[in-house]
Every structure is written in C-alpha cells, then in structure tokens.
C-alpha cells in the first residue's frame, strides 16, 4: 500500500486523528469539515492528484514553528524548548499519510531490538532487559560493561540528500520519497540571533 497515491479513504482515516477546532485561522472551517467528512471528500481527492503530479500547493507545505518553553531549566538554553509546527489541515492530513507510509517501511527495516519510537513498544522493556542483565551478572560474579549514547546530540544535523538516498536504498517507493522531498524542499529556518 506504499506505492499507490493516497485515496480519499486514506484522507478520511488520517483526518479522524485531527481534533475539531484545533487549526490555524486560515482553515478553521475546513478543520471541522475534515473531521466530520462532509464536503471534504473533494478537497482530499485533490491531494491524490497532487501526489501523482508531484506538485503540492504551498498551503499544504508551509507551516509556522512555535517554540514552547518546557518549564524547566534555563530559558536561555534552546534545549529547554520544544517546537510545534502549525500546518494547514490539508498539510496535516498529507503529513499523516506520509508518516503512516514511512512507519510501514520502518517496521520492515527496524531490528527486533528497536523499541524506541515504535508503536506498541516501550523503552520500559529495554530498562527491564538492562536490569535483568545486571542481576544475572551480579549472580554469576561477572563484569558488565554498558554504554549509552544520546544520538540526538551526536547527530544534531541530518543531511536531507543522504536521508533520501537511504530511503531509496531501503526500498521506499519513489513517489513516497518524492513527496517527502517536495514537502521538505526549501524549508530552512532563519537565524535565531
């Protein structure tokens, strides 16, 4: 189901994930329409045409990043903020469709030991496994060495060209990768200072 263009059914399924009344001012009418799926079928059908043509209107791609303070730590430290992207409702539906397709690809690629960022898995399972290893090593009087890496600190930037090359190598359908490229093309943040 990764190869075909999204159909209205996909849009309906993803629009159920949206919350009515939680949209930007420009498309607040469409938000309730998309959730209730009244006349939104025609609009969602146009997203399928955009997918096939490989051209998306800027309304679907452009968003505004709002930073929220996490209420902990120094307010001058950027790590104490999280960003929220405000997209139009069509952009949210498109993003959800793309996310679901990429999650299906990731499920085929991830090793069984991968628990973080997977549906139905938890890092709690990994904590349990580590504690079990500690207990067994202590019981048998064996040394135990562990290393933990914060990969977000190690890899603070992602090469988009490299990312799309890896997606292609992993068997990601061309149209899905192209949709991701179109969605991210030209999106560079302004300087913070």
C-alpha positions as CSV (number, residue, x, y, z in Angstrom):
1,X,0.0,0.0,0.0
2,X,3.1,2.3,-0.1
3,X,3.2,2.7,-3.8
4,X,-0.3,4.0,-4.7
5,X,-1.3,7.6,-4.4
6,X,-3.4,8.3,-1.3
7,X,-7.1,7.9,-1.9
8,X,-10.0,9.6,-0.1
9,X,-10.2,6.7,2.3
10,X,-6.6,7.3,3.5
11,X,-7.5,11.0,3.9
12,X,-10.6,10.1,5.9
13,X,-8.6,7.7,8.2
14,X,-6.0,10.4,8.9
15,X,-8.5,13.2,9.3
16,X,-10.0,11.2,12.2
17,X,-6.7,11.8,14.0
18,X,-7.4,15.6,13.8
19,X,-9.2,17.4,16.6
20,X,-12.1,19.6,15.6
21,X,-11.5,23.3,16.4
22,X,-7.7,23.0,16.6
23,X,-6.5,24.6,13.4
24,X,-4.9,27.7,12.1
25,X,-7.2,30.7,11.4
26,X,-7.0,30.3,7.6
27,X,-8.6,26.9,7.5
28,X,-10.7,26.6,10.7
29,X,-13.8,26.0,8.6
30,X,-12.1,23.1,6.8
31,X,-11.0,21.5,10.1
32,X,-14.5,20.7,11.3
33,X,-15.4,19.8,7.8
34,X,-12.5,17.3,7.5
35,X,-13.3,15.8,10.9
36,X,-17.0,15.4,10.1
37,X,-16.1,14.4,6.4
38,X,-18.9,16.3,4.9
39,X,-17.8,18.0,1.7
40,X,-14.1,17.4,2.4
41,X,-14.0,14.4,0.0
42,X,-13.5,16.7,-3.0
43,X,-10.7,18.5,-1.3
44,X,-9.0,15.3,-0.1
45,X,-9.3,13.9,-3.6
46,X,-7.2,16.8,-4.8
47,X,-4.4,15.7,-2.6
48,X,-4.3,12.4,-4.5
49,X,-3.9,14.4,-7.7
50,X,-1.1,16.5,-6.1
51,X,0.6,13.3,-5.1
52,X,0.6,11.8,-8.6
53,X,1.7,15.1,-10.2
54,X,4.4,15.6,-7.6
55,X,3.4,19.3,-7.0
56,X,1.8,20.5,-3.8
57,X,0.4,23.9,-3.1
58,X,2.3,26.0,-0.6
59,X,-0.7,25.8,1.7
60,X,-0.1,22.1,2.2
61,X,3.7,22.5,2.8
62,X,4.2,25.8,4.6
63,X,4.0,25.9,8.3
64,X,4.9,28.1,11.2
65,X,7.1,26.8,14.0
66,X,6.1,27.9,17.5
67,X,8.5,27.3,20.4
68,X,7.2,26.3,23.8
69,X,9.2,26.5,27.0
70,X,9.2,23.2,28.8
71,X,9.0,25.0,32.2
72,X,12.3,23.6,33.4
73,X,15.9,24.8,33.2
74,X,17.4,28.0,31.8
75,X,15.2,29.9,29.5
76,X,18.3,30.9,27.5
77,X,19.0,27.3,26.6
78,X,17.4,26.2,23.4
79,X,17.3,22.6,24.6
80,X,14.6,23.6,27.2
81,X,12.1,24.4,24.4
82,X,10.2,22.2,22.0
83,X,8.9,23.2,18.7
84,X,5.3,22.8,17.4
85,X,4.6,23.1,13.7
86,X,1.4,24.7,12.7
87,X,0.2,23.4,9.4
88,X,-3.0,23.8,7.5
89,X,-5.5,20.9,7.9
90,X,-4.6,19.6,4.4
91,X,-1.0,19.7,5.3
92,X,-1.7,17.8,8.5
93,X,-3.6,15.1,6.6
94,X,-0.8,14.9,4.0
95,X,1.8,14.6,6.7
96,X,-0.1,11.9,8.5
97,X,-0.5,9.9,5.3
98,X,3.3,10.2,4.6
99,X,4.1,9.3,8.3
100,X,1.9,6.1,8.1
101,X,3.6,5.0,4.9
102,X,7.1,5.6,6.3
103,X,6.2,3.8,9.5
104,X,5.2,0.7,7.4
105,X,8.6,0.9,5.7
106,X,10.4,1.3,9.1
107,X,8.6,-1.7,10.5
108,X,10.1,-3.9,7.8
109,X,13.6,-2.4,8.4
110,X,13.9,-2.0,12.2
111,X,15.6,-4.8,14.0
112,X,13.5,-6.6,16.6
113,X,15.6,-5.0,19.4
114,X,14.4,-1.5,18.4
115,X,11.9,-0.4,20.9
116,X,12.0,3.4,20.9
117,X,9.8,5.3,18.5
118,X,7.8,2.2,17.6
119,X,4.1,1.6,18.1
120,X,3.3,-1.0,20.8
121,X,6.9,-0.9,22.1
122,X,8.4,0.9,25.0
123,X,11.8,1.8,26.3
124,X,10.5,0.4,29.6
125,X,11.1,-3.1,28.1
126,X,14.7,-2.1,27.4
127,X,15.1,-0.9,31.0
128,X,13.8,-4.2,32.2
129,X,16.3,-6.1,30.0
130,X,19.2,-4.0,31.3
131,X,18.1,-4.7,34.9
132,X,17.9,-8.4,34.1
133,X,21.4,-8.3,32.7
134,X,22.7,-6.6,35.8
135,X,21.1,-9.1,38.1
136,X,22.4,-12.1,36.1
137,X,26.0,-10.7,36.0
138,X,25.8,-10.0,39.8
139,X,24.6,-13.5,40.5
140,X,27.4,-15.1,38.4
141,X,30.0,-12.6,39.6
142,X,30.7,-11.4,36.0
143,X,31.7,-7.9,35.0
144,X,29.1,-5.9,33.0
145,X,30.0,-3.0,30.7
146,X,27.4,-0.7,29.2
147,X,27.5,2.4,27.0
148,X,24.6,4.7,26.3
149,X,24.7,7.3,23.5
150,X,22.4,10.3,23.1
151,X,22.2,10.1,19.3
152,X,20.4,13.4,19.1
153,X,23.4,15.1,20.5
154,X,25.8,13.1,18.3
155,X,23.9,13.8,15.1
156,X,22.5,17.2,15.6
157,X,22.0,17.7,11.8
158,X,20.6,15.4,9.2
159,X,21.7,15.5,5.6
160,X,18.4,15.5,3.6
161,X,20.1,14.3,0.5
162,X,21.7,11.4,2.5
163,X,18.3,10.7,4.1
164,X,16.5,10.4,0.8
165,X,19.3,8.2,-0.6
166,X,19.0,5.9,2.3
167,X,15.2,5.7,1.9
168,X,15.7,4.8,-1.7
169,X,18.2,2.1,-0.8
170,X,15.8,0.6,1.8
171,X,13.1,0.2,-0.9
172,X,11.0,3.3,-0.2
173,X,8.7,3.8,-3.2
174,X,9.8,6.6,-5.4
175,X,6.5,8.6,-5.1
176,X,6.6,8.4,-1.3
177,X,10.2,9.6,-1.2
178,X,9.5,12.3,-3.8
179,X,6.5,13.5,-1.7
180,X,8.8,13.8,1.3
181,X,11.4,15.7,-0.7
182,X,8.8,18.1,-2.0
183,X,7.4,18.6,1.5
184,X,10.9,19.5,2.8
185,X,12.4,21.3,-0.1
186,X,13.3,24.9,0.7
187,X,12.3,24.7,4.3
188,X,15.3,26.2,6.1
189,X,15.0,28.1,9.4
190,X,16.0,31.7,9.7
191,X,18.9,32.6,12.1
192,X,18.0,32.8,15.8
193,X,20.0,35.8,16.7
